[in-house]
Amino acid sequence: MTAFTNFGPPDPDSPAPDLPDPGQSGKKSAADKAPVVAFRNVSIAFDGPPVLNDITFSVAPGETRILLGPAGVGKSVLLKLCNGLLRPDSGSIQLFGEEIAAMPEEKLFPLRTRIGMVFQEGALFDSLTVRDNVAYQLIQENVPDDEIDTRVREALSFVGLEETFSFFPASLSGGMRRRVAIARAFINHPDMLLYDSPTGGLDPVTSTTIIELIVKERDVHRTPSILVTHRLQDAFMLCTHEFATKYDCMIPFPNGETDPNTTFLMLEEGRLIFDGSLQDLLKSQNPFVREFLE
């Protein structure tokens, strides 16, 4: 795998990669497809004012939703509602076409296994090797060891960490641990991905490495996702770059174009105040949005 910080063709005289035009050809918007997850008037509180209040949005197949907002506005709670780890006080949540707001745990579990989750700070098990961390769900499912080894190596190869197979997390850098967590989320080729502040606490260069992996997953496998972040640089990079398989690296879209299936949500005090494209976000006159962007 080439260096993650190489965001353009390695040779300036080499031909440019074949890039789809997000606005005119190739990539079609996911907006008109049946949603993978849909919230309708969802509210939840914990012994006080609502953490989330009357939230309505959806994620279509192939769509990446970037969830913005400062700390404490309910971003992580929203992710936990998506996979049924929390239940709403009111409203409807449909996951893969099934209503899960009041679904019994035994029926919800098979749906949850179709979701890959990248937790804040990675959340690796320090007592397990990288192999066993990445394979955790496969081990629980009693997958044969030979198959586990093959699939773990494939997942680690995707994130550029094949050599860490037998390492323990304590021997890895913060960025490497985060990449292992991403490999764990990818291991079962999930139908949806949830990223909870995947670059939180990382330096800008390492954060860019993580964003490149997320762009790679988005463009290679087209897995729908929700990504929580408060880092505008990361969010904008997701919109303005694509993964060029010819060069095995992330490169900018030409002519200021953006990915049409990467869009934004923004929360303020538990309410959804924005749902739209990067262009709409930059043009928004909402005072909270303007302050956040500045």
Helices and strands as residue ranges (DSSP letters): E 37-45, E 50-59, E 64-68, H 75-82, E 90-95, E 98-99, H 105-112, E 115-118, H 130-134, H 136-140, H 145-158, G 162-164, G 169-171, H 174-186, E 192-196, H 204-221, E 225-228, H 232-240, E 241-244, E 249-252, G 254-256, E 262-268, E 271-276, H 278-283, H 287-293
